[in-house]
Amino acid sequence: MHRNKSFSLLVIALLLLPLLLTAQEKKQLTYEQAFNRAEPRLLGMLPRIEGWLDKENYLEYRMSFGRGGGQALYKVNAATGQENLWCDLAELGKSLPEGFVIDPRAEHDPDYSRFILNHDNDLHLFTASDKSLKQLTHSKAEEMNPLLSPDGRKLAFTRGNDLYVVDLAGGLEQRLTFDGSETILNGRASWVYMEEVLGRGLQYRAFWWAPNSQAIAFLRFDDENVPEFTLVKADGPHGKVEKQRYPKAGDPNPEVRLGVAHLASGLTTWIDTDPFGDRYVAWPMWSPDSRHLFFQWMNRGQDHLILYSADPQTGVKKPVYEKRRPTWVEFFETIHFLRDNSGFLLVSEEEDWDQIFHFSLDGRLIKQITREPLQVKEILLVDEGTRTIYFHGTEADRLQKHLFRVSLNGKGLKRLTAEAGSHTCTVAPGGTFFTDNLATLAQPTRLILRDEKGGEVRLLGDQKLPALDEYALGTSEIFTIPSGDGYDLPARWILPPNLDITQKYPVLLQVYGGPNTPIVRYGFPMLSDLYTAQKGIIVLYVDHRGSGLLGRKGQDAMHRNLGKWEIHDYIAAVKWLKQLSFVDSTQIGITGGSYGGYITLLAMTAGADYFTHGVAEYSVTDYRLYDSIYTERYMDTPEENPEGYDAGSVMTHADKLKGKLLITHGTMDDNVHVQNILQLIDKLQDLDKDFSLMIYPNQRHGIGGPKRKHVTRLGYEFLMKGFGLEP
């Protein structure tokens, strides 16, 4: 981490002198360029690497725009750069009947030879070699989450909240569960599990093929006791109602069971877990030989996790790994099982930082492979032939992400990326090559192909377009700000290109603030931030002690105290800013969405003496109103921690509001219900407080579509006018 810097007037003047001399000679960004990608474009698209076919060749996805544009995949030889058309998606699409579309995101074979297409709620198999189309299902009900079996012979999906399999050759359909309903969900996740456990990437899918393609593990959810929340669309003369099973903090959760559906018998083996227990069951993972099913159990308090190994034939389980913390633990989303069935690799923090551990299948610790000061971010590849692990990680500077390799025995640790910045990589089998998305402060992201030693083979792409050099852009710098009680808070700012240190400038703090979710990172500034800086506003990002960049100790401080330390540290940042001669301490703005909206509202109320302008989007206002799994992980239940909930509620501090505040929210937000804002404005009205409000009909979490332009422009103009500047 960079140490805190003292910005003397002389040093700043010297740093900015070149900018002062050239700023007048260069162009100015326009609002449309910065926020709506208008011409002339300054930043382009990087090539999209879909994955490695083998040690020498990767697949690159390309999209062409304009008349006659299309989508295609190219096979590229890493050593020579020679490329060959692998799959022309646009051309293949021309062979399909009207209404059929080949979506590159659709389920497909690893080599893109076959695609699963959904048309009129039925699934179809399209084979690229002969352009044949075969209808697989014949039902009026919608089929969801089609997933090919590992052997490529079968397709699993859900219909009516039941799990089905269809044989691709013969077309025989097999129903595996029989009790699906509005409240019983087989293989399809309950909303709160999708949002907080399995993740949005799975799109509600809650089933997993065995490697031998003979069985499917699935989660069964019973939402009967989960309270309903009503969302109302303002459509037509009478409106429309949408009901959602949504457990708020302290509410009954869905009851969850883990089952294994056996295709040969059609029977289900239920894994030995309490079907009615108030706990969480998640992330079933198969051993490579399909003989063991691993899954995770966690208590409702989320401070005790057990990794079990279960027999998929009998359902009998045994613990292989256990973890407790006085604050909270989190599920492992990825566990790497070695193909020789000798064990598994786990990324877990035992103290402050995540490390790689090697366990036997029965849970015996074989080796701690990495140690501090390393922090392991994620395992990318395990080459079992050479017994080598490739992973993303950080060293002393937690903002710089690099690619490392290490042997399974913990020896031979080597960093493969040299340049300062953040490296996001994909590694070829065998580690012969890797692609490197390199993000730095000084220039837009570049995509570089590197050899096994990290040497540059060739540049694959550069976000920077030639026109960028014609514009006067602000400077970006990373530093730290003291918290006042022992933490050096990571920070980044974007300074106006023509900054005059004899003048005073407003500051806009961009925040998110959720636990273990840092926003200060290496990378070229967003054009919107550069435009804001161009208008004479200093844009600042700060990560508080619980962001994850300062270790587990900082995160643990947030336990039962959401809102407390975030605001403490952001106020510390404002106090630091006030020491700078060119900062206007009477104009300190803050903005964010979701958790960032919550922090914005707290800053404008509990921190009203420090923050003068705020724009809060789709914001939580009281964690009693948010979902059970996320909230209780950090806060425990409202019954267990009423003081913490009260202290962290925006409503508790609403009487302190005195700055200029804009609130925006969508009426159909199914993540952070508009109820949050309605309760807040009800309180503010009773207190006779001034604020601005914009409601977006029928919009979900985050305002999208055509209305995104409106909410972006509204927030920007609100801040500009508040700061006394021309929009």
Backbone hydrogen bonds, N-H to C=O, Kabsch-Sander energy under -0.5 kcal/mol:
donor,donor_aa,acceptor,acceptor_aa,energy
7,F,5,K,-0.7
8,S,6,S,-1.3
12,I,8,S,-2.3
13,A,9,L,-2.2
14,L,10,L,-2.2
15,L,11,V,-2.4
16,L,12,I,-2.2
17,L,13,A,-1.1
20,L,16,L,-2.4
21,L,17,L,-1.6
22,T,18,P,-1.3
23,A,19,L,-2.6
25,E,22,T,-1.5
26,K,22,T,-0.7
26,K,23,A,-0.9
27,K,470,E,-3.1
34,A,30,T,-2.2
35,F,31,Y,-2.6
36,N,32,E,-1.8
37,R,33,Q,-0.7
38,A,32,E,-1.7
44,G,463,Q,-3.5
48,R,61,Y,-1.0
49,I,47,P,-0.7
50,E,48,R,-0.7
50,E,59,L,-2.3
51,G,59,L,-1.0
53,L,57,N,-2.1
54,D,57,N,-1.5
58,Y,76,V,-2.2
59,L,51,G,-2.9
60,E,74,Y,-2.6
61,Y,48,R,-3.0
62,R,72,A,-2.9
64,S,70,G,-2.8
69,G,66,G,-2.1
72,A,62,R,-2.3
73,L,87,C,-2.9
74,Y,60,E,-2.5
75,K,84,N,-3.1
76,V,58,Y,-2.9
76,V,74,Y,-0.6
77,N,82,Q,-3.0
78,A,56,E,-3.4
78,A,76,V,-0.6
81,G,77,N,-2.7
84,N,75,K,-2.4
86,W,73,L,-2.8
87,C,73,L,-2.1
89,L,71,Q,-0.8
89,L,87,C,-1.1
90,A,71,Q,-2.0
92,L,88,D,-2.5
93,G,89,L,-2.1
94,K,90,A,-0.9
94,K,91,E,-0.7
95,S,92,L,-1.4
96,L,93,G,-1.3
100,F,97,P,-1.9
103,D,101,V,-0.9
106,A,103,D,-2.6
109,D,114,R,-1.8
112,Y,109,D,-2.0
115,F,126,F,-2.5
116,I,107,E,-2.8
117,L,115,F,-0.6
117,L,124,H,-2.8
119,H,117,L,-0.6
119,H,122,D,-2.8
122,D,119,H,-1.6
124,H,117,L,-2.6
125,L,134,K,-3.3
126,F,115,F,-2.9
126,F,124,H,-0.6
127,T,125,L,-0.5
127,T,132,S,-2.2
128,A,113,S,-2.8
128,A,126,F,-0.5
131,K,127,T,-1.1
132,S,127,T,-0.9
134,K,125,L,-2.5
136,L,123,L,-3.0
137,T,123,L,-1.3
144,M,158,T,-2.7
147,L,156,A,-2.6
149,S,154,K,-2.4
152,G,149,S,-2.0
155,L,166,V,-2.1
156,A,147,L,-2.6
157,F,164,Y,-2.0
158,T,144,M,-2.2
159,R,162,D,-2.3
160,G,142,E,-0.6
162,D,159,R,-1.4
164,Y,157,F,-3.0
165,V,174,Q,-2.4
166,V,155,L,-2.4
167,D,172,L,-2.5
168,L,153,R,-2.4
169,A,153,R,-0.5
171,G,167,D,-2.0
174,Q,165,V,-3.7
176,L,163,L,-2.9
177,T,163,L,-1.1
181,S,184,I,-2.4
185,L,183,T,-0.6
185,L,221,F,-2.8
186,N,161,N,-2.1
186,N,184,I,-0.5
187,G,185,L,-0.6
187,G,219,L,-2.6
189,A,204,Y,-3.0
193,Y,190,S,-0.5
194,M,190,S,-2.3
195,E,191,W,-2.5
196,E,192,V,-2.3
197,V,193,Y,-2.1
198,L,193,Y,-2.5
199,G,193,Y,-0.7
199,G,194,M,-1.0
202,L,199,G,-1.0
203,Q,200,R,-1.6
205,R,202,L,-2.1
206,A,187,G,-2.6
208,W,217,A,-2.9
210,A,215,A,-2.6
213,S,210,A,-2.3
216,I,261,A,-2.1
217,A,208,W,-2.6
218,F,259,G,-2.7
219,L,206,A,-2.2
220,R,257,R,-2.8
221,F,185,L,-2.8
221,F,219,L,-0.5
222,D,255,E,-2.5
223,D,183,T,-3.3
223,D,221,F,-0.6
226,V,223,D,-1.5
229,F,244,Q,-3.1
231,L,229,F,-0.5
231,L,242,E,-3.4
233,K,240,K,-3.4
239,G,235,D,-1.3
240,K,233,K,-1.9
242,E,231,L,-3.3
244,Q,229,F,-2.5
246,Y,227,P,-2.2
246,Y,244,Q,-0.9
248,K,246,Y,-0.6
249,A,626,Y,-1.7
251,D,248,K,-2.9
255,E,222,D,-2.2
257,R,220,R,-2.1
259,G,218,F,-2.8
259,G,257,R,-0.5
260,V,269,T,-2.3
261,A,216,I,-3.0
262,H,260,V,-0.6
262,H,267,L,-3.0
263,L,214,Q,-2.1
263,L,261,A,-0.6
264,A,214,Q,-0.5
266,G,262,H,-2.4
269,T,260,V,-2.7
270,W,268,T,-0.6
271,I,258,L,-2.8
271,I,269,T,-0.5
272,D,315,G,-2.7
273,T,271,I,-1.9
277,G,274,D,-1.2
279,R,277,G,-1.7
280,Y,298,M,-3.3
282,A,296,Q,-2.3
285,M,294,F,-3.2
287,S,292,H,-2.4
290,S,287,S,-2.3
293,L,310,A,-2.6
294,F,285,M,-3.4
294,F,292,H,-0.6
295,F,308,Y,-1.9
296,Q,282,A,-2.6
297,W,306,I,-2.7
298,M,280,Y,-2.4
299,N,304,H,-1.6
300,R,278,D,-0.9
302,Q,299,N,-1.7
305,L,323,K,-3.1
306,I,297,W,-2.6
307,L,321,Y,-3.1
308,Y,295,F,-3.1
308,Y,306,I,-0.6
309,S,318,K,-2.8
310,A,293,L,-2.9
311,D,316,V,-2.6
315,G,311,D,-3.2
318,K,309,S,-1.9
320,V,307,L,-3.1
321,Y,307,L,-1.4
323,K,305,L,-2.8
325,R,303,D,-1.9
329,V,302,Q,-2.7
333,E,331,F,-0.7
336,H,345,L,-1.8
337,F,335,I,-0.8
338,L,343,G,-2.4
341,N,338,L,-2.1
344,F,359,F,-2.4
345,L,336,H,-3.0
346,L,357,F,-2.5
348,S,346,L,-0.7
348,S,355,Q,-2.3
350,E,348,S,-0.6
350,E,353,W,-0.6
355,Q,348,S,-2.2
357,F,346,L,-2.7
358,H,367,K,-3.1
359,F,344,F,-2.8
359,F,357,F,-0.6
360,S,364,R,-2.5
363,G,360,S,-2.1
366,I,358,H,-3.1
367,K,358,H,-1.7
369,I,356,I,-2.3
369,I,367,K,-0.8
370,T,356,I,-1.1
374,L,371,R,-1.5
375,Q,394,T,-2.0
376,V,354,D,-2.6
377,K,392,H,-2.8
378,E,392,H,-1.2
380,L,390,Y,-2.7
381,L,390,Y,-1.6
383,D,381,L,-0.5
383,D,388,T,-2.8
384,E,382,V,-1.0
387,R,383,D,-0.9
388,T,383,D,-2.2
389,I,406,V,-3.3
390,Y,381,L,-3.0
391,F,404,F,-2.4
392,H,378,E,-2.4
393,G,402,H,-2.2
394,T,375,Q,-2.3
395,E,397,D,-0.7
398,R,396,A,-1.1
400,Q,397,D,-1.3
401,K,399,L,-0.7
402,H,393,G,-2.9
404,F,391,F,-2.9
405,R,414,K,-2.2
406,V,389,I,-2.1
407,S,411,K,-2.7
408,L,387,R,-2.3
410,G,407,S,-2.4
414,K,405,R,-2.4
416,L,403,L,-3.1
416,L,414,K,-0.5
417,T,403,L,-0.8
422,S,439,A,-2.5
423,H,401,K,-2.8
423,H,421,G,-0.5
424,T,422,S,-0.5
424,T,437,N,-2.0
425,C,423,H,-0.5
426,T,435,T,-1.4
428,A,433,F,-2.6
431,G,428,A,-2.7
432,T,429,P,-0.7
434,F,450,R,-2.2
435,T,426,T,-2.3
436,D,448,I,-2.5
437,N,424,T,-2.9
438,L,436,D,-0.9
438,L,446,R,-3.0
439,A,422,S,-2.6
439,A,437,N,-0.6
440,T,443,Q,-0.9
446,R,438,L,-1.8
447,L,461,G,-2.8
448,I,436,D,-2.5
448,I,446,R,-0.6
449,L,458,R,-2.7
450,R,434,F,-3.0
450,R,448,I,-0.5
451,D,455,G,-2.4
452,E,432,T,-1.0
454,G,451,D,-2.0
457,V,449,L,-3.3
458,R,449,L,-1.3
460,L,447,L,-2.7
460,L,458,R,-0.5
461,G,447,L,-1.6
463,Q,445,T,-2.5
465,L,42,L,-2.2
468,L,465,L,-2.1
469,D,466,P,-1.2
470,E,467,A,-1.7
471,Y,468,L,-1.7
472,A,27,K,-2.6
473,L,471,Y,-0.8
475,T,495,L,-0.7
477,E,493,W,-1.8
479,F,491,A,-2.3
481,I,489,L,-2.2
483,S,487,Y,-2.8
489,L,481,I,-3.2
489,L,487,Y,-0.8
491,A,479,F,-2.6
492,R,541,Y,-2.5
493,W,477,E,-1.9
494,I,539,V,-2.3
495,L,475,T,-2.7
499,L,496,P,-1.3
501,I,499,L,-0.6
503,Q,500,D,-2.5
505,Y,582,F,-2.4
507,V,587,Q,-2.1
508,L,538,I,-3.0
509,L,507,V,-0.5
509,L,589,G,-2.7
510,Q,508,L,-0.6
510,Q,540,L,-2.6
511,V,509,L,-0.5
511,V,591,T,-2.3
516,N,546,G,-3.0
517,T,514,G,-1.2
521,R,519,I,-0.7
522,Y,399,L,-0.7
530,L,526,M,-2.1
531,Y,527,L,-2.5
532,T,528,S,-2.1
533,A,529,D,-2.5
534,Q,530,L,-2.2
535,K,531,Y,-1.4
536,G,533,A,-1.9
537,I,532,T,-1.2
538,I,506,P,-2.7
539,V,494,I,-1.9
539,V,537,I,-0.5
540,L,508,L,-2.8
540,L,538,I,-0.5
541,Y,492,R,-3.2
542,V,510,Q,-0.5
543,D,490,P,-2.5
544,H,542,V,-0.5
547,S,544,H,-1.9
551,G,548,G,-0.9
552,R,352,D,-0.6
554,G,550,L,-0.6
555,Q,551,G,-1.4
556,D,552,R,-2.8
557,A,553,K,-1.1
558,M,555,Q,-2.2
559,H,556,D,-1.6
560,R,634,Y,-4.2
561,N,558,M,-2.8
564,K,561,N,-2.1
565,W,561,N,-0.6
567,I,563,G,-1.4
568,H,564,K,-1.9
569,D,565,W,-2.4
570,Y,566,E,-2.3
571,I,567,I,-2.5
572,A,568,H,-1.8
573,A,569,D,-1.7
574,V,570,Y,-1.8
575,K,571,I,-2.7
576,W,572,A,-1.9
577,L,573,A,-2.3
578,K,574,V,-2.2
579,Q,576,W,-1.3
580,L,577,L,-2.2
583,V,580,L,-1.5
584,D,505,Y,-3.0
585,S,583,V,-1.0
587,Q,584,D,-2.0
589,G,507,V,-3.5
589,G,587,Q,-0.6
590,I,613,H,-1.7
591,T,509,L,-2.2
592,G,615,V,-1.5
594,S,617,E,-2.0
596,G,593,G,-2.1
598,Y,594,S,-2.1
599,I,595,Y,-2.4
600,T,596,G,-2.1
601,L,597,G,-2.5
602,L,598,Y,-2.3
603,A,599,I,-2.8
604,M,600,T,-2.0
605,T,601,L,-0.7
605,T,602,L,-0.7
606,A,602,L,-1.1
607,G,602,L,-1.7
608,A,605,T,-1.6
610,Y,607,G,-2.2
611,F,607,G,-1.8
612,T,588,I,-2.4
613,H,588,I,-1.4
614,G,660,K,-2.5
615,V,590,I,-1.8
616,A,662,L,-2.7
617,E,592,G,-2.3
617,E,615,V,-0.5
618,Y,664,T,-1.8
620,V,594,S,-0.9
625,L,622,D,-2.4
626,Y,623,Y,-0.8
628,S,247,P,-2.2
631,T,627,D,-1.7
632,E,628,S,-2.7
633,R,629,I,-1.3
634,Y,630,Y,-0.9
634,Y,631,T,-0.9
635,M,631,T,-2.8
636,D,632,E,-1.6
641,N,637,T,-1.9
645,Y,641,N,-1.9
646,D,642,P,-2.4
647,A,643,E,-2.6
648,G,644,G,-1.9
649,S,645,Y,-0.6
649,S,646,D,-1.0
650,V,621,T,-3.0
651,M,621,T,-0.6
652,T,649,S,-0.6
653,H,649,S,-0.7
653,H,650,V,-1.1
654,A,651,M,-0.9
656,K,653,H,-2.1
657,L,654,A,-1.4
658,K,604,M,-0.6
660,K,612,T,-2.5
661,L,659,G,-0.6
662,L,614,G,-2.5
663,I,692,S,-2.3
664,T,616,A,-2.4
665,H,694,M,-1.5
667,T,696,Y,-2.1
668,M,699,Q,-1.6
669,D,666,G,-1.2
670,D,668,M,-0.5
673,H,671,N,-0.7
676,N,673,H,-2.3
678,L,674,V,-2.4
679,Q,675,Q,-2.5
680,L,676,N,-1.5
681,I,677,I,-3.1
682,D,678,L,-1.8
683,K,679,Q,-1.5
684,L,680,L,-2.7
685,Q,681,I,-2.7
686,D,682,D,-1.8
687,L,683,K,-1.6
688,D,685,Q,-1.4
689,K,684,L,-2.6
692,S,661,L,-2.9
694,M,663,I,-2.4
696,Y,665,H,-2.6
699,Q,696,Y,-1.5
702,G,700,R,-0.6
707,K,704,G,-0.8
708,R,705,G,-1.7
709,K,706,P,-0.8
710,H,706,P,-0.7
711,V,707,K,-2.4
712,T,708,R,-2.2
713,R,709,K,-2.4
714,L,710,H,-2.6
715,G,711,V,-2.2
716,Y,712,T,-2.3
717,E,713,R,-2.8
718,F,714,L,-2.2
719,L,715,G,-2.0
720,M,716,Y,-2.5
721,K,717,E,-2.7
722,G,718,F,-1.9
723,F,719,L,-2.2
724,G,721,K,-1.1
725,L,720,M,-3.0
